Amino acid sequence: MTAAIAEGLAELGKLAKRRPSLADSCATLRDILTAILSAPAVESPPCLDEIFCRDKLASGIPLLRGEKVTLDAPSFRHRWRAVCEAAARQNPGARGLADAFADPQHLFDEVLAGRPESVHEAADAVSIDPSMTATILRLTSFPVLAKVAADLEPSRRQASWEHGCCPTCGSWPLLGEFRGLEQLRFLRCGLCASEWGFPRLCCPFCGIRDHRELGYLHIEGEEARFRAATCNACMGYVKMASTLAALSPPQLLVAELATVHLDMAAAERGYLVV
C-alpha cells in the first residue's frame, strides 16, 4: 500500500469519527479505495509529443479527446466488479450493474470521447440507475486515468489552459482547492485527478467574471476549510477546499465525501451539478 493510499484511508477514518452520520459512506468508500488502488494501474498514455500536446491544448481541446487509451481488460473488469460489490453495501442495485455491463470498456470509451450521456442512455436501456452507473464507472476508471494524466503531465505543463473543464480528459471539475498561503485557485478533475490553475473571479462553467453573479456558500463554522463557489448566471457551483498542498488522488475522493453536505445545501438553493 502506498503512502498516498494509507494517508487517504487515515483521513477517511478521521472523517467517520468527526461526522458519525457519514460512517456508512466512509466504510463504503474505504472498500472502494481498497478495490481501485490496492493494485497499481498498468495502462500507458497514448503517444503524444510535446508539440502536438501544446497545439491541441492551445486549440481548446483536452489531450485525451479523440485519443485511444488501451485498457488492461482483465484488471479493468476485476476493478469494475469490485467497485460494484463495494457500492452494493449502500445500494444493492450495484450488484446488478456488474452483470448488466460485464465488459464496461465501451462505456469508458464513450466518456473519453466526450459523450458521457451515452452512459446514462445505456443504463436507462437496462433499467439501472444512470447516476449510480456513471459514478461507478468514474471510480473504476479513476486509477487508470490518474496514471495516464500523471504520465502526460510533463507535456501538459508546456501549454496554457484557460477553460473550466479538465485539460486532460475534458470532464468538469469535481472540486477545487484554494492552495497554500496565497490561496491560489486550482480545479481538480474527478475522472483523472488532473489539476489546473483557474482565476478566483470566474465561473468554470459559463465563464462569467461579473462579481455580482459570483459568490460563496458555506456552512457556519467551516468557511475557512470548505465552501462552494456559486454562479447565479448559470446556477452552477464547484466545491472548494482550503489546502496547503495538492490533494493526492485518494485524498481527492475523501474530500468529495467530506463536502457532501455542501452538495445538499447547494441543491436546496437551486444550484446544479454540471
PEWOCOR-V891869 format. One record per pair of residues at least 4 apart in sequence whose C-alpha atoms are under 8 Angstrom apart, sorted by the first residue. I is the first residue (numbers start at 1). J is the second residue. D is the distance in Angstrom with one decimal. If there is no record, write none. Layout:
i = [I;I]
j = [J;J]
d = [D;D]
This chain:
i = [1;1;1;2;3;4;4;4;4;4;5;5;5;5;6;7;7;8;8;8;8;8;9;9;9;9;10;11;11;11;12;12;12;12;13;13;14;15;15;15;15;16;16;16;16;16;17;19;22;23;24;24;25;25;25;26;26;27;28;28;28;28;28;29;29;29;30;31;31;31;32;32;32;32;32;32;33;33;33;34;35;35;35;36;36;36;36;36;36;36;37;37;40;41;41;41;42;42;43;43;43;43;43;43;43;44;44;44;44;44;45;45;45;45;45;46;46;46;48;48;49;49;50;50;50;50;51;52;53;53;53;53;53;54;54;54;54;54;55;56;56;56;56;57;57;57;57;57;57;57;57;58;58;58;60;60;61;61;61;62;62;62;62;62;63;63;63;63;64;64;64;64;64;65;65;65;65;65;66;66;67;68;71;71;72;73;73;74;75;76;76;76;77;77;77;77;78;79;79;80;80;80;80;80;80;81;81;82;83;83;83;83;84;84;84;84;84;84;85;85;85;87;87;87;87;88;88;88;88;92;93;93;94;94;95;96;97;97;97;98;100;104;104;105;106;107;107;107;107;108;108;108;109;110;110;110;110;110;111;111;111;111;112;112;114;115;116;117;118;119;119;119;119;120;120;120;120;120;121;121;122;123;123;123;123;123;124;124;124;128;129;130;131;132;133;134;135;136;137;138;138;138;139;139;141;141;141;142;142;142;142;142;143;143;144;144;145;145;145;145;146;146;146;146;146;146;147;147;148;148;149;149;149;149;149;150;152;153;154;155;156;161;161;162;163;163;163;164;164;164;164;164;164;164;165;165;165;165;165;165;166;166;166;166;166;166;166;166;166;167;167;168;168;169;169;171;171;171;172;172;172;172;173;173;173;173;173;174;174;174;174;174;174;174;175;175;175;175;175;175;175;175;175;176;176;176;176;176;176;176;176;177;177;177;177;177;177;177;177;177;177;178;178;178;178;178;178;178;178;179;179;179;179;179;179;179;179;179;180;180;180;180;180;181;183;184;184;185;185;185;185;186;186;186;186;187;187;187;187;188;188;188;188;189;189;189;190;190;193;193;198;198;201;201;201;201;202;202;202;202;202;203;203;203;203;203;203;205;205;205;206;206;208;208;209;209;210;211;213;213;213;214;214;214;214;215;215;215;216;216;216;216;217;217;217;217;217;217;218;218;218;218;218;218;219;219;219;222;222;223;224;225;225;225;226;226;226;226;226;227;227;227;227;228;228;228;228;228;228;229;229;229;229;230;230;230;230;230;231;231;231;232;235;235;235;236;236;236;236;237;237;237;237;237;238;239;239;241;243;247;247;248;249;250;251;252;253;254;255;256;259;260;261;262;263;264;265;266;266;266;267;267]
j = [5;6;38;6;7;8;248;249;250;251;9;33;37;250;10;11;251;12;248;250;251;254;13;30;33;250;14;15;251;254;16;26;30;254;17;26;18;19;22;26;258;20;21;22;23;26;23;23;26;27;28;90;29;90;257;30;257;31;32;86;87;89;90;33;86;254;34;35;83;86;36;82;83;86;87;139;37;38;250;38;79;82;83;79;82;83;139;140;142;143;41;143;143;143;144;147;72;144;69;70;71;72;144;147;148;69;70;147;148;151;69;148;149;151;152;67;68;69;52;53;53;155;54;155;156;158;55;56;57;63;155;156;159;58;155;156;158;159;59;60;61;62;63;61;62;63;156;159;160;161;167;159;160;161;161;163;65;167;170;166;167;168;169;170;67;167;168;169;68;112;168;169;170;112;113;114;169;170;112;113;113;109;76;105;76;77;105;78;79;80;140;141;81;102;103;104;82;83;140;84;98;104;136;137;140;85;98;86;87;136;139;140;88;94;95;97;98;136;89;94;95;91;92;94;136;92;93;94;95;96;97;128;98;132;99;100;101;128;133;102;126;108;137;109;110;111;118;119;137;112;137;141;113;114;115;116;118;119;115;116;118;119;169;170;170;119;120;121;122;123;130;133;134;124;130;131;133;134;125;130;126;127;128;129;130;133;128;129;130;133;133;134;135;136;137;138;139;140;141;142;190;191;143;191;145;191;192;146;190;191;192;193;147;192;148;192;149;191;192;193;150;191;192;193;194;249;151;192;152;192;153;168;192;193;194;194;156;157;158;159;168;167;196;198;167;198;204;172;173;198;203;204;205;207;170;171;172;173;204;205;170;171;172;173;188;189;194;195;196;194;196;192;194;191;192;189;190;191;189;190;205;274;187;188;189;190;238;187;188;189;190;238;239;256;187;188;189;190;238;239;240;241;256;185;186;187;188;238;239;240;241;184;185;186;187;188;240;241;242;243;246;183;184;185;186;240;241;242;243;183;184;185;186;242;243;244;245;246;184;242;243;244;245;244;242;197;200;197;198;199;200;195;196;197;198;195;196;197;198;193;194;195;196;193;194;195;252;253;249;252;202;204;209;210;211;214;207;208;209;210;214;207;208;209;214;230;231;234;236;274;233;234;213;233;213;214;214;215;231;232;233;229;230;231;232;229;230;231;227;228;229;230;227;228;229;230;262;266;222;223;226;227;228;262;223;227;262;226;227;227;242;241;242;243;239;240;241;242;259;239;240;241;262;237;238;239;240;262;266;237;238;239;240;235;236;237;238;271;235;236;237;236;270;271;272;271;272;273;274;266;271;272;273;274;273;259;262;255;247;251;252;252;253;254;255;256;257;258;259;260;263;264;265;266;267;268;269;270;271;272;271;272]
d = [6.4;6.6;6.3;6.3;6.0;6.1;6.5;7.9;6.7;7.9;6.2;7.8;7.2;6.0;6.1;6.3;7.6;6.2;8.0;5.1;4.9;6.8;6.3;6.5;7.9;7.9;6.4;6.2;7.6;7.4;6.3;6.2;7.2;6.2;6.5;7.4;6.1;5.8;7.7;7.5;7.0;5.5;7.8;5.9;4.7;6.0;7.5;7.0;6.0;6.2;6.3;7.7;6.1;7.6;7.9;6.0;7.9;6.4;6.3;6.1;6.3;6.5;7.3;6.0;7.9;7.9;6.2;6.1;8.0;5.8;6.1;7.6;5.6;5.8;7.4;8.0;5.7;7.6;7.2;5.3;6.4;5.9;6.4;6.0;7.9;7.3;7.5;6.5;7.8;6.5;7.9;6.5;7.6;6.0;5.4;6.9;7.2;7.5;7.8;6.9;6.1;6.4;6.3;7.6;7.2;7.5;7.6;7.8;6.1;7.8;6.3;5.0;7.8;6.8;7.1;6.9;6.5;6.2;6.3;6.4;6.2;7.4;6.0;5.1;7.7;7.4;6.2;6.0;6.1;6.5;6.4;6.5;7.6;6.0;7.5;7.0;6.4;5.0;6.3;6.7;5.5;7.2;6.7;5.2;6.1;6.7;8.0;6.6;7.2;6.6;7.1;6.9;7.0;7.2;7.5;7.5;6.8;7.4;7.9;6.9;4.6;5.0;5.6;5.4;7.7;6.4;4.9;6.4;7.5;6.8;5.8;5.3;7.9;6.2;5.6;7.0;6.4;7.3;7.7;5.9;8.0;7.9;6.9;7.7;6.1;6.1;7.7;6.1;6.0;6.1;7.3;7.9;6.3;7.3;6.4;7.2;6.2;6.1;6.0;6.2;7.1;7.7;7.5;7.3;5.4;6.1;5.5;6.2;6.0;6.6;7.5;6.7;6.1;5.1;5.7;6.9;6.1;6.8;7.1;6.8;5.9;6.0;7.6;6.1;7.9;4.3;6.5;5.0;6.0;8.0;6.9;7.6;6.9;7.5;7.2;6.1;6.2;7.0;7.2;5.8;7.2;6.6;7.9;6.2;6.3;6.4;7.5;5.9;7.7;6.4;7.2;7.3;6.2;6.6;5.2;6.3;6.6;7.4;5.2;4.6;7.8;7.6;6.4;7.9;7.1;7.9;7.2;6.3;6.1;6.2;7.1;7.3;6.4;6.1;4.6;7.2;7.5;7.1;6.2;7.5;6.8;6.1;5.0;6.3;5.1;6.7;5.8;6.9;6.3;7.4;6.3;6.2;6.2;6.1;6.1;6.1;6.2;6.1;6.0;5.9;7.6;5.7;7.8;7.5;6.1;7.0;7.9;5.8;7.6;5.4;5.6;7.6;6.2;7.5;6.3;7.8;5.8;6.8;4.6;7.8;6.1;7.5;4.3;5.5;7.2;7.4;6.2;7.8;6.2;7.8;6.0;6.4;6.2;7.5;6.3;7.7;6.2;6.0;7.1;7.7;8.0;6.7;7.6;6.9;7.7;7.9;6.9;6.9;7.4;7.5;7.6;3.9;5.9;7.6;5.3;5.4;4.6;6.4;7.1;7.8;4.5;5.2;6.1;6.7;7.7;6.1;7.0;7.7;7.5;7.8;7.6;7.7;6.8;7.7;7.1;6.6;7.8;6.9;6.6;8.0;8.0;7.3;5.9;5.3;4.6;6.4;7.2;7.8;6.0;5.3;4.7;7.2;7.6;7.4;6.2;5.6;7.3;7.7;5.5;4.8;5.7;7.7;7.2;7.0;5.5;4.1;5.4;6.8;6.1;4.5;6.3;7.8;5.7;5.1;6.3;7.6;5.3;4.8;5.6;6.3;7.7;4.5;5.3;4.7;6.5;6.8;6.1;4.7;6.1;4.5;5.2;6.4;7.2;5.9;4.9;5.4;6.1;7.2;7.0;7.9;6.2;4.3;6.2;7.2;7.4;7.7;7.7;5.9;5.7;6.4;5.9;6.2;5.4;4.4;5.6;5.5;5.5;6.4;6.7;5.9;5.7;4.6;6.9;4.7;5.3;6.6;7.7;7.7;5.9;7.6;7.8;8.0;5.7;7.7;6.8;7.4;5.8;5.7;4.6;7.7;7.7;4.8;5.5;6.7;7.4;7.8;6.4;7.6;6.8;7.6;7.8;6.5;8.0;7.6;8.0;7.7;6.7;7.4;5.7;5.0;6.0;7.3;5.7;4.7;6.4;5.9;5.2;6.5;6.5;5.4;4.6;5.6;5.6;5.0;6.5;6.9;7.8;7.4;7.0;5.4;6.8;4.5;6.3;7.1;6.4;7.4;7.6;6.0;7.8;5.7;6.9;5.7;5.1;8.0;7.3;5.7;4.7;6.5;7.1;5.9;5.3;6.7;7.2;6.3;5.5;4.1;5.6;6.7;7.8;5.5;5.4;6.2;6.8;6.9;6.1;4.4;6.7;7.6;5.2;5.5;6.2;7.4;7.0;4.8;6.0;5.6;5.2;6.2;6.2;7.7;6.5;6.7;6.7;7.9;8.0;7.4;7.2;7.8;7.6;5.5;5.7;6.1;6.7;6.5;6.0;6.3;6.6;6.1;6.2;6.5;7.1;6.7;6.2;5.9;6.1;6.2;6.6;6.4;5.1;7.3;5.2;6.3]
